[in-house]
Amino acid sequence: MKLLTTGVSHKTAPVEVRECLAFREETLPAALADLRAHDGVSEAVILSTCNRVEITLTTEDGVDPQAIVDRFLCIHKSIDPDAIAPHLYRHEGRDAIHHLFRVAASLDSMVVGEPQILGQLKNAYAVAKEAGAVCGWMDGLLTRAFSVAKRVRSETGIGQMAVSVSYAAVELARKIFGSLNNRTVMIVGAGKMSELAARHLRRSGASHVFVTNRTHERAVEMAALFQGTPVEYTRFTSMLPEVDILITSSGAPHYILHKDEMVRVRAARRNRPMFLIDIAVPRNIEPAVNDLENVFLYDIDDLQEVVNANLRERAKEAGHAERMVEEEVDRMMARLKVAEVTPTIVGLQEQLEQIRLGELEKIRRRFGSLTPQQEEALEALTRGIINKIAHGPISELRSQAGKPEGAHVIAAIRKAFHLQD
């Protein structure tokens, strides 16, 4: 059996190449059926996301899987494989398994540790299984890949640190407040990044969102996204005592919140902590606000530094994860090598069992009917002899599986015991 993965990713191909090769989910069953229709193809999976398109095949030994994939791309995508060859990667055998495990564990993602790729791979597997394109060996391989990904996420911190500015804001808020349940958020301005931060805060338990903007209609639109409350722009400072987390992304060319105003807000809040996230450029909040006790101000550079520090930590965790994946690939290869000699082991056991039964039959013809006790004794004696004879060759078959010289040893054992190919 051969295993081949052919693909492009954000690392090897620009978006215009990836989108030419992408498959819509509703087209996958027909595409998989076409792949399976090629002579010698056993199983197939197609993974298609915004950042990668991969076709993985298992085929019989006598066929060329690369030629099959190239022909398939010519037909389904009207693409000359030579034209996209500089962007393609191909992995065979162990390398394909290693690549699959890394993809599942999010070690090959644009943002290392992101969880989406595992769900996308599981969906590709489900579609292929439903289409009958995964029905044997690859089923076990993909299931193992999912287990490897789960182990990486549970035994390393690869997915635990925020690596986007908007989510870093949420993580900082958690450190300040402990829990975000029932916290109130106010958004000043209608920037995309402040919207994302507000979405994360809402999902994390924030109970209410106020939105204000110089254009009130825009504030009304944005408030509707969070089932929140629009606030007149001229009134937002008077409402700050009710607010635990303030996010500013106004396009104003000057500060819209000064230290003296925050002194009054802090007094009205009775010194309860307040978190201010200023992601506007130029900044919306006077930096001196950060000097006030229990007022925590972070600007875009502060948040970016948190993200950069987390990325460095993820890189360290990725090193642990890479070693974990290598271990899992070694285990998978060891199982596969033993599986390769399993037919020989089964053949040897069947051959010896036939010999044993033949000799027992001779004894019965020679001595006639035996008592139950004699039958039991002969069974135990002959089985014991056969097991001892088989133990040495079977142990050697298992130990030689996968070794460079192992094929010669396996061939010698097959010949010695007259096992047919």
SEKOL-361961 format. One line per field, with one value per residue (C-alpha): residue number from 1; x, y, z. Coordinates in nm, 4 decimals. Each point is the difference from the previous one (the first is absolute). Example, Ala and Ser with C-alpha at 12.3 -4.5 7.8 and 13.67 -1.06 7.14 Angstrom:
2
pos c(1,2)
x c(1.2300,0.1370)
y c(-0.4500,0.3440)
z c(0.7800,-0.0660)
This chain:
421
pos c(1,2,3,4,5,6,7,8,9,10,11,12,13,14,15,16,17,18,19,20,21,22,23,24,25,26,27,28,29,30,31,32,33,34,35,36,37,38,39,40,41,42,43,44,45,46,47,48,49,50,51,52,53,54,55,56,57,58,59,60,61,62,63,64,65,66,67,68,69,70,71,72,73,74,75,76,77,78,79,80,81,82,83,84,85,86,87,88,89,90,91,92,93,94,95,96,97,98,99,100,101,102,103,104,105,106,107,108,109,110,111,112,113,114,115,116,117,118,119,120,121,122,123,124,125,126,127,128,129,130,131,132,133,134,135,136,137,138,139,140,141,142,143,144,145,146,147,148,149,150,151,152,153,154,155,156,157,158,159,160,161,162,163,164,165,166,167,168,169,170,171,172,173,174,175,176,177,178,179,180,181,182,183,184,185,186,187,188,189,190,191,192,193,194,195,196,197,198,199,200,201,202,203,204,205,206,207,208,209,210,211,212,213,214,215,216,217,218,219,220,221,222,223,224,225,226,227,228,229,230,231,232,233,234,235,236,237,238,239,240,241,242,243,244,245,246,247,248,249,250,251,252,253,254,255,256,257,258,259,260,261,262,263,264,265,266,267,268,269,270,271,272,273,274,275,276,277,278,279,280,281,282,283,284,285,286,287,288,289,290,291,292,293,294,295,296,297,298,299,300,301,302,303,304,305,306,307,308,309,310,311,312,313,314,315,316,317,318,319,320,321,322,323,324,325,326,327,328,329,330,331,332,333,334,335,336,337,338,339,340,341,342,343,344,345,346,347,348,349,350,351,352,353,354,355,356,357,358,359,360,361,362,363,364,365,366,367,368,369,370,371,372,373,374,375,376,377,378,379,380,381,382,383,384,385,386,387,388,389,390,391,392,393,394,395,396,397,398,399,400,401,402,403,404,405,406,407,408,409,410,411,412,413,414,415,416,417,418,419,420,421)
x c(0.0000,0.1122,-0.0971,0.0331,-0.1036,0.0054,-0.0866,0.0545,-0.0157,0.0479,0.3695,0.0409,-0.2644,-0.1617,-0.3737,-0.0700,0.1534,-0.1756,-0.3404,0.0465,0.0528,-0.2642,-0.3011,-0.3422,-0.1356,-0.2996,0.2372,0.2131,-0.2045,0.0166,0.3704,0.0731,-0.2002,0.2067,0.3233,-0.1201,-0.0933,0.3661,0.1514,0.2026,-0.1372,-0.1120,-0.0945,-0.0049,-0.0508,-0.0147,0.0680,-0.0926,0.0258,0.0867,0.3629,0.0539,-0.1242,0.1260,-0.0825,0.1051,-0.0168,0.0797,0.0671,0.1133,0.3745,-0.0116,-0.1486,0.1372,-0.2019,0.1689,-0.1161,-0.3528,-0.0129,0.1440,-0.2575,-0.2761,0.1024,0.0101,-0.3573,-0.1607,0.1836,0.1103,0.3493,0.3269,0.1915,0.3262,-0.1273,-0.0653,0.2909,0.2094,-0.2754,-0.0796,0.1429,-0.0154,0.0553,0.0197,-0.0075,0.1421,0.0334,-0.3709,-0.0911,0.2288,-0.1561,-0.3540,0.0758,0.1565,-0.2983,-0.2476,0.2008,0.0008,0.3792,-0.0222,-0.2641,0.0432,-0.0632,0.1609,-0.2361,-0.3273,-0.2798,-0.1928,0.2144,-0.0828,-0.3721,0.0558,0.1978,-0.2703,-0.2588,0.2064,0.0229,-0.3777,-0.0752,0.2427,-0.1397,-0.3578,0.1043,0.1634,0.3426,0.1416,-0.0770,0.3169,0.3544,-0.0316,-0.2906,0.2361,0.2673,-0.2340,-0.1442,0.3560,0.0718,-0.2951,0.1352,0.3442,-0.1534,-0.1949,0.3154,0.1935,-0.2722,-0.0362,0.3716,0.1401,-0.1077,0.0013,-0.3594,-0.0314,0.1484,-0.1728,0.1644,-0.2376,-0.0192,-0.3741,0.0269,0.3071,-0.2244,-0.2408,0.2790,0.1261,-0.3541,-0.0204,0.3221,-0.1370,-0.3523,0.0410,-0.3396,-0.1626,-0.3493,-0.2381,0.2651,-0.1159,0.1829,-0.0062,0.1277,0.0941,0.0352,-0.0868,0.3337,0.0178,0.2520,-0.2165,-0.2959,0.2019,0.1142,-0.3599,-0.1139,0.2647,-0.0975,-0.3684,0.0767,0.2102,-0.2903,-0.0283,-0.3649,-0.0588,0.1589,-0.0447,0.1024,0.0647,0.1225,0.0121,-0.2505,-0.2875,-0.1483,0.3237,-0.0200,-0.3555,0.1142,0.2913,-0.2009,-0.2423,0.2861,0.0347,-0.3618,0.1528,-0.0966,0.0979,0.1149,0.0137,0.3639,-0.0229,-0.1178,0.2510,0.2297,-0.2952,-0.0778,0.3535,-0.0621,-0.2295,0.2660,0.2608,0.1759,0.0388,0.1174,0.0857,0.0646,-0.1264,0.1578,0.0283,0.3342,0.0275,-0.0634,-0.3698,0.0602,0.2381,0.1475,-0.2103,-0.3178,0.1141,0.0697,-0.3717,-0.1013,0.2174,-0.1487,-0.3536,0.0966,0.1350,0.3390,-0.1285,0.2400,-0.0518,0.1671,0.0605,0.0993,0.1147,0.0489,-0.0314,0.2860,0.0428,-0.0879,-0.3365,0.0936,0.2589,0.2872,0.0174,-0.3276,0.2111,0.1485,-0.3318,-0.0409,-0.2270,-0.0214,0.1737,0.0686,0.1413,0.0604,0.0493,0.3764,-0.0524,-0.2439,0.2302,0.2834,-0.2263,-0.0744,0.3712,0.0891,-0.2734,0.1228,0.3472,-0.1490,-0.2004,0.3212,0.1555,-0.3069,0.0083,0.3463,-0.1448,-0.2873,0.2351,0.1846,-0.3346,-0.1048,0.3315,-0.0648,-0.3491,0.1277,0.2569,-0.2741,-0.2209,0.2820,0.0817,-0.3646,-0.0032,0.3175,-0.1425,-0.3196,0.2069,0.1234,-0.3382,-0.1032,0.3266,-0.0574,-0.3576,0.1190,0.2648,-0.2504,-0.2471,0.2734,0.1104,-0.3616,-0.0636,0.3069,-0.1173,-0.3511,0.1405,0.2219,-0.2869,-0.2127,0.2749,0.0080,-0.3773,0.0082,0.2807,-0.1371,-0.3730,-0.2283,0.1688,-0.1462,-0.0879,0.2988,0.2343,-0.1457,0.0540,0.3568,0.0856,-0.1550,0.2058,0.3193,-0.0228,-0.1082,0.2901,0.2477,-0.1414,0.0049,0.3634,0.0947,-0.1878,0.1302,0.3483,-0.1020,-0.2894,0.2213,0.2580,-0.2645,-0.1201,0.3493,0.1125,-0.3065,0.1186,0.3738,0.1988,0.1041,-0.3347,-0.1414,0.2689,-0.0700,-0.3765,0.0557,0.2221,-0.2653,-0.2707,0.2192,0.0930,-0.3652,-0.1211,-0.2278,-0.1441,0.0220)
y c(0.0000,0.3567,0.3160,0.3404,0.3519,0.2728,0.3564,0.3732,0.2219,0.3604,-0.0847,-0.1131,0.1757,0.3455,0.0292,0.0147,-0.3486,-0.1407,0.1265,-0.1616,-0.3368,0.0352,-0.2329,0.1096,-0.2459,-0.0967,-0.1085,-0.2272,-0.3241,0.0062,0.0865,-0.2839,-0.2422,0.1023,-0.0618,-0.3408,-0.0908,0.0033,-0.3473,-0.0880,0.2738,-0.1426,0.3052,0.3792,0.3145,0.3630,0.2776,0.3451,0.3143,0.3637,-0.0728,-0.3454,-0.2555,-0.3571,-0.3265,-0.3176,-0.3426,-0.3578,-0.2150,-0.3469,-0.0459,-0.0333,0.3430,0.3566,0.2133,0.3215,-0.0535,-0.0691,0.3266,0.2004,-0.1453,0.0668,0.3676,0.0380,-0.1263,0.1591,0.3319,0.0412,0.0620,-0.1188,-0.1554,0.1213,0.3567,-0.0342,-0.2387,0.2729,0.0369,-0.3693,-0.2156,-0.3784,-0.2258,-0.3787,-0.2769,0.1059,0.3626,0.0080,-0.1341,0.2543,0.2809,-0.1131,-0.0107,0.3507,0.1413,-0.1524,0.1350,0.3511,0.0052,0.0835,0.2719,0.3705,0.0586,-0.2941,-0.1505,0.1245,-0.2537,0.0409,-0.2338,-0.3058,0.0592,0.0507,-0.3250,-0.1875,0.1366,-0.1125,-0.3457,-0.0112,0.0972,-0.2629,-0.2676,0.0838,-0.0247,-0.3413,0.1400,-0.0834,-0.3571,-0.1735,0.0812,0.3778,-0.0020,-0.1133,0.2482,0.3010,-0.1128,-0.0195,0.3512,0.1313,-0.1704,0.1506,0.3476,-0.0511,-0.1118,0.3058,0.2383,-0.1697,-0.0518,0.3316,0.3630,0.0498,0.1252,0.1753,0.3457,0.2796,0.0789,0.2655,0.3562,-0.0236,-0.3231,0.1247,0.2782,-0.2600,-0.1962,0.3171,0.0793,-0.3434,0.0640,0.3279,-0.1126,-0.3754,-0.0744,0.2046,-0.1095,0.2965,0.2534,0.2979,0.1053,0.3275,0.0393,0.3457,0.0038,-0.2678,-0.1571,-0.3667,-0.0845,0.1512,-0.1970,-0.3235,0.0794,0.0663,-0.3290,-0.1910,0.1836,-0.0774,-0.3696,0.0033,0.1119,0.3792,0.0775,0.3201,0.2113,0.3745,0.1429,0.3616,0.1602,0.3496,-0.1279,-0.1186,-0.2215,-0.2022,-0.0365,-0.1342,-0.2542,-0.1197,-0.0213,-0.2301,-0.2459,-0.0509,0.0526,0.3079,0.3629,0.2933,0.3114,0.3618,0.0926,0.3124,-0.2079,-0.2846,0.1467,0.0467,-0.3730,-0.1218,-0.0610,-0.2865,-0.1493,-0.2607,-0.0298,0.2864,-0.0646,0.3062,0.0057,0.3429,0.1813,0.3218,0.1807,0.0817,-0.1577,-0.0542,-0.1057,0.1830,-0.0745,0.2570,-0.1579,-0.3457,0.1319,0.0879,-0.3352,-0.1926,0.1888,-0.0758,-0.3691,0.0075,-0.1107,-0.3245,-0.1251,0.1186,-0.1318,0.2380,-0.1353,0.2752,-0.1512,0.3271,0.1618,0.2818,-0.0981,0.0942,-0.0080,0.2193,-0.2349,0.1674,-0.1791,-0.3075,0.1722,-0.0270,-0.2817,-0.2857,0.1455,-0.2277,0.1550,-0.1990,0.1434,-0.1871,-0.0357,-0.1448,-0.2546,-0.0843,-0.0654,-0.2394,-0.1756,-0.0147,-0.1433,-0.2615,-0.0880,-0.0557,-0.2264,-0.1869,-0.0512,-0.1647,-0.2175,-0.0855,-0.1483,-0.2367,-0.0797,-0.0785,-0.2552,-0.1485,-0.0341,-0.1719,-0.2533,-0.0652,-0.0463,-0.2519,-0.1905,0.0038,-0.1256,-0.2773,-0.1134,0.0100,-0.2048,-0.2662,0.0078,-0.0726,-0.3313,-0.0939,-0.2021,-0.1954,-0.0657,-0.1114,-0.2195,-0.1614,-0.0695,-0.1518,-0.2162,-0.1368,-0.0571,-0.2055,-0.2110,-0.0498,-0.1032,-0.2347,-0.1776,-0.0292,-0.1629,-0.2573,-0.0846,-0.0503,-0.2283,-0.2015,-0.0429,0.0372,0.1896,0.1842,0.0773,0.3645,0.0137,-0.1261,0.2503,0.2829,-0.1092,-0.0269,0.3428,0.1601,-0.1819,0.0810,0.3617,0.0493,-0.1366,0.2150,0.3157,-0.0587,-0.0582,0.3155,0.2278,0.0490,0.0789,0.2255,0.1992,0.0389,0.1122,0.2709,0.1205,0.0094,0.1947,0.3327,-0.0736,0.0450,-0.3661,-0.1189,-0.0851,-0.2682,-0.1547,-0.0018,-0.1571,-0.2703,-0.0877,-0.0159,-0.2321,-0.2219,-0.0592,-0.0200,0.3022,0.1228,0.3665)
z c(0.0000,-0.0773,0.1883,-0.1703,0.1028,-0.2670,0.0920,0.0204,0.3083,0.1088,0.0270,-0.3613,-0.2090,-0.0216,0.0486,-0.3759,-0.0399,0.3067,-0.1109,-0.3446,0.1706,0.2720,0.0194,0.1217,0.2541,-0.2151,-0.2816,0.2173,-0.0271,-0.3826,0.0054,0.2435,-0.2151,-0.3004,0.1895,0.1178,-0.3583,-0.1076,-0.0208,0.3075,0.2300,0.3334,0.2074,-0.0374,0.2090,-0.1177,0.2525,-0.1340,0.2164,-0.0658,0.0856,-0.1517,-0.2519,0.0420,-0.1749,0.1810,-0.1665,0.0803,-0.3059,-0.0929,-0.0411,-0.3782,-0.0800,-0.0061,0.2449,-0.1134,-0.3588,0.1277,0.1979,-0.2911,-0.2381,0.2528,0.0319,-0.3771,-0.0284,0.3068,0.0107,-0.3623,0.1336,-0.1490,0.2932,-0.1550,0.0292,0.3731,0.0695,0.1700,0.2598,0.0571,0.2748,-0.0025,0.2993,-0.0170,0.2594,0.3348,-0.1150,-0.0868,0.3451,0.1652,-0.2034,0.0847,0.3730,-0.0146,-0.1878,0.2475,0.2939,-0.1573,-0.0289,-0.3709,0.0384,-0.0715,0.3714,0.1783,0.2545,-0.1528,0.0525,-0.3272,-0.2133,0.2111,-0.0505,-0.3736,-0.0221,0.1909,-0.2401,-0.3018,0.1585,0.0620,-0.3617,-0.1342,0.2303,-0.1001,-0.3661,0.0595,-0.0874,0.3448,0.0878,0.1153,0.0952,-0.0387,0.2442,0.2739,-0.1102,0.0179,0.3321,0.1312,-0.1309,0.2012,0.3134,-0.0584,-0.0317,0.3220,0.1804,-0.1248,0.1207,0.3392,0.0735,-0.1299,0.0287,-0.3753,-0.0176,0.3344,-0.0669,-0.1895,-0.3333,-0.1324,0.1295,0.0633,0.1974,0.1902,0.1319,0.1354,0.1684,0.1677,0.1152,0.1612,0.1897,0.1329,0.0918,0.0467,-0.1517,-0.2758,0.0973,0.0305,-0.1009,-0.2081,-0.3168,-0.1906,-0.3574,-0.1227,-0.3799,-0.2505,-0.0898,-0.0994,0.2699,0.2761,-0.1349,0.0195,0.3545,0.1014,-0.1553,0.1986,0.3200,-0.0542,-0.0542,0.3163,0.2165,-0.0314,0.0673,-0.1924,-0.2736,-0.0502,-0.3378,-0.0905,-0.3205,-0.1494,-0.2576,0.2187,-0.2736,-0.0014,0.3789,-0.0358,-0.2639,0.2088,0.3221,-0.1805,-0.0598,0.3770,0.1071,0.1644,0.0565,-0.2230,0.1876,-0.1220,-0.0622,0.2157,0.2985,0.0038,0.2717,0.2363,-0.0314,0.0721,0.3747,-0.1080,-0.2292,0.0994,-0.3373,-0.2478,-0.3574,-0.2096,-0.3755,-0.0969,-0.2941,0.2007,-0.0524,0.3740,0.3394,0.0707,0.3612,0.2364,0.3400,0.1846,-0.1406,0.1098,0.3503,0.0276,-0.1552,0.2450,0.2957,-0.1237,-0.0296,0.3573,-0.1227,-0.1546,-0.2735,-0.3561,-0.3153,-0.2925,-0.3419,-0.2361,-0.3464,-0.1895,-0.1919,0.0896,0.3552,0.1493,0.3695,0.1715,0.1079,0.3442,0.0817,0.0653,0.3086,0.1814,0.2497,-0.1161,-0.3518,-0.2512,-0.3408,-0.2948,-0.3475,-0.3288,0.0544,0.3490,-0.1398,-0.2902,0.2453,0.1909,-0.3298,-0.0913,0.3409,-0.0383,-0.3483,0.1429,0.2657,-0.2635,-0.1970,0.3075,0.0471,-0.3710,0.0541,0.2626,-0.2337,-0.2910,0.2133,0.1043,-0.3641,-0.0837,0.2780,-0.1313,-0.3563,0.1257,0.1813,-0.3081,-0.2214,0.2480,-0.0065,-0.3791,-0.0269,0.2309,-0.2059,-0.3123,0.1438,0.1499,-0.3113,0.0256,0.3713,-0.0665,-0.2882,0.2195,0.2780,-0.2472,-0.1582,0.3387,0.1066,-0.3150,0.0762,0.3590,-0.1025,-0.2655,0.2518,0.2488,-0.2681,-0.0648,0.3718,0.0049,-0.3055,0.1493,0.3539,-0.0561,0.2296,0.2834,0.3387,0.0778,0.2334,-0.2740,-0.2507,0.2466,0.0725,-0.3721,-0.0675,0.2765,-0.1038,-0.3714,0.0558,0.2389,-0.2550,-0.2813,0.2147,0.0926,-0.3644,-0.1097,0.2759,-0.1460,-0.3615,0.1083,0.2398,-0.2770,-0.2506,0.2382,0.0897,-0.3649,-0.1186,-0.1377,0.0195,-0.3232,-0.0042,0.1349,-0.3440,-0.0481,0.3409,-0.0662,-0.3419,0.1558,0.2594,-0.2662,-0.2079,0.2963,0.0854,-0.3637,0.0349,-0.3280,-0.1040)
